[in-house]
Amino acid sequence: MDPRKTAPFELGRGEEVCLLLHGFTGSPWDVRPLGEALAVRGLRVVAPRLPGHGTTPQALLDVTWRDWLAAAEHALHALRGHRSVFVAGLSMGALLALELAARHPEEIRALTLMAPAVRFRGPRMFLVRQLARTPVLEWTRPWVEKTGTDISDPEALAEAPVLPAFPVARLRDLCTLQTLAIRDAARVRCPTLVAVAEQDHVVAPEGGRWLARRLTAAPSVRVLSLRQGYHVIPRDTAGPLLAAEVGDFLAQQRSASWWESASPAAGA
């Protein structure tokens, strides 16, 4: 993989910041168009590269979901001091973003979950999820090969950095994050935008809508249904629409008064 494409990035400047988290076997490249659009709208944007991602398949051998969550938490804590912190995540990054919001409600002003990896699409991935609970899959097939990524736009697809394979053991970690996110969804207490792609071949959009209904403590939850594009929404044909909708959503939260009265600083 081209390290220039998969490198972490920071864009923009200001007192308000958005933490962007990429998905499983992906990289910051997947979310960069959204980051660029948010930076134009006056936000600082930070997109770390999760441990084991964006380099070689072997780099994923010695990491687990704990390393990914720890890296996300470290990135969040590094943003302390900003007036407002927003978090957005794609696929597995959405699960991590949700966990951050559940564990650190006082630090996150609003949440954007893009194609959250709550339910895999199709019977094959359902079977994989069941087998991933045991070592059987690792014994029979230790590696999963990848030949591409789920993007409909031909130009973006041709440019996409693709990890050629990943250890099947990491699917167990992905499933663990699914379980944690579903369990902790009711603990999220900030406004949330859930974006789903109806033509997603990786995760079922119904899973995103189902997850949205579980965000019972969030003051507001909106589901954005995108008719065009596949799983990697920020890089696909619906990317500009997504960027506009996320930008408008965050602009609303930036001007909302509820945060000042709810934040710890207000009572200091």
Buried (B, 14 or more C-beta within 10 A) or exposed (E): BEEEBBBBBBBBEBEBBBBBBBBBBBBBBBBBBBBBBBBEBBBBBBBBBBBBBBBEBEBBEEBBBEBBBBBBBEBBEEBEEBBBBBBBBBBBBBBBBBBBBBBBBEBBBBBBBBBBBBBBBEEEBEEBBEBBEEEEBBEEEEEBEEEEBBBBBEEBBEEBBBBEBBBBBBBBBBBBBBEBBBEBBEBBBBBBBBBBBBBBEBBBBEBBBBBBEBBEBBBBBEBBEBEBBBBBBBBBBBBEBBBEBBBEBBBEBBEBEEBEEBBEEEEE
